[in-house]
């Protein structure tokens, strides 16, 4: 029997004596990337701004009004938000003329409407990262993967208490070893490209705008 | 060994074997040189400012140590990755070479009765010419990264591993999109990007299979990590019912903590960004209750010459590469001739080191010598691949005639010339015997009138060197004679 590709490749790799030992990775340079809460907030805002992300600091009671103001500014009519989201109830009460929907059916059933007739999506975040101004988003059955990708405006809600210094700090402190969720995302600003003569254009294939509400308390 | 290797270096009309005429025509193209000069100068500045608040040496040490540790454990990590992916529901396939990988992917497409394939950016699929393979079998294949989309429309290949269409300016792209897709001819990057967005959105929804590359694979969680700005990579890996991820076997690392520093190095080295818009970590197909994502995820692990490179302690460092492209952005040769002149999938310094090992030194005869050895590539490499030393090593491999020294490099000794080695043998004898040395140098200076005026390429732009009237030895003797009364 001829050996499988798997056997051929693995035995070729094991044919040689192990590569010479080199120095062990020293992660000190990653551990040094730490900011105090106040500096971290400032850095997060500045880093998001550098990639066209908008960050607004709001208190919990102001949140739904701030979101509605942003939706109005964007002229959004059809908005995706998980009905379970704490802010959902207040939004529907305060803006009866807007259409709020949940992403509550398989994408195959409404793909065209999702891509063409949805103006904005509002989601939570797992965490924020000050170093790179990133959102850590873990899609779920109520906030699926395309929710942060298909609509032209993504509004993300991030509690200040979930702000970490860096990706490295988050995964070491929360001990992200072993199995991972189906999909995990770091999102930094709206989608962009510079493939045409290095001219930076926002709104390539994903959202054209990203607004983060950093919620105190 | 080299005879059995296929020459897959045919990239459009260019090939590695025709490097010299391709260089000549690239240098004569002032538009092309202008496009590259502008882009590469900008990228060099962006990279250095992106690392301004980092201890870059320490970070590069860490990147190197992580990649070297991963390579040392490579076979074990690949098995762990396979186990973990399978436990997560990802189907794992292995391919010895590009053709086998193409066959594996075609079979998956057949089983799914697919017709249309949409692709995210992937250099390993360029390496194995997957698009041609699939198109010949009747599949419609569409590149979705804007740069790749442009290059595909122009029936060209990428000229840079990160910015595939960097050789074209806005006017050229406006012409191309106008001709190929019928949009208005406007030299406006915003307009053109928006048109491409609309054209591709429909294609994403219709595609049966999405094919992507992988930037890093995490063994202990079975996670595929993809880095991108446009969102096309996320759409490719989320919208079609089947996702096929293709990766070289060298891209696996033990755990997620290894990704953090490599990511910090990759995006800053490549485009001067502190991070890309999206870092997309995929660990399993759509689970019960989830509303989107592919129902099937496949991982194709491609060797294609990598396990041969792995056999040599020094050359195995080639496999540390994280494909950032910084070496080409900083290379005085690449920035003047552009990526197409090389005629291979990977251009620039990493291409000059990698391609001779994949295709054979006889197929890439000028690659190791097309360098001034200025050292820039080695200084900017985020994982400290000693590119200049590896170029020197390949120069030696190309002329080495010692059959007793086993070499893993295909085409070993292919540039060895009988006359040249005879000259060096004579040179060695002369230098080991003082009397013979003095007599030969004296004879040479006496016959200086006969020295040739033309010395091939050397005298095309320079005057020929001329021997001195007297040898250094006799000049020194005369001088010490004067000083001793």
Interface residues (C-beta under 8 A of the other chain):
Chain A: X4 X5 X6 X8 X9 X10 X12 X13 X14 X15 X16 X18 X19 X20 X21 X22 X23 X24 X25 X26 X27 X28 X29 X30 X32 X47 X50 X51 X103 X104 X105 X106 X107 X111 X112 X115 X131 X132 X133 X134 X139 X140 X141 X144 X145 X146 X149 X166 X167 X168 X171 X172 X176 X177 X178 X179 X180 X181 X182 X183 X184 X185 X186 X187 X188 X189 X190 X191 X192 X193 X194 X195 X196 X197 X198 X199 X201 X203 X204 X205 X206 X207
Chain B: X35 X38 X39 X42 X54 X55 X58 X59 X61 X62 X64 X65 X66 X68 X69 X71 X72 X74 X75 X78 X79 X88 X93 X94 X95 X96 X100 X144 X145 X146 X147 X150 X163 X164 X165 X166 X168 X169 X170 X173 X189 X190 X192 X193 X194 X197 X200 X201 X204 X205 X218 X220 X221 X222 X223 X229 X230 X231 X232 X234 X235 X238 X239 X249 X255 X256 X257 X258 X260 X261 X263 X264 X271 X273 X274 X275 X276 X277 X278 X279 X280 X281 X282 X283 X284 X285 X286 X287 X289 X290 X291 X292 X293 X301 X303 X307 X308 X310 X311 X313 X316
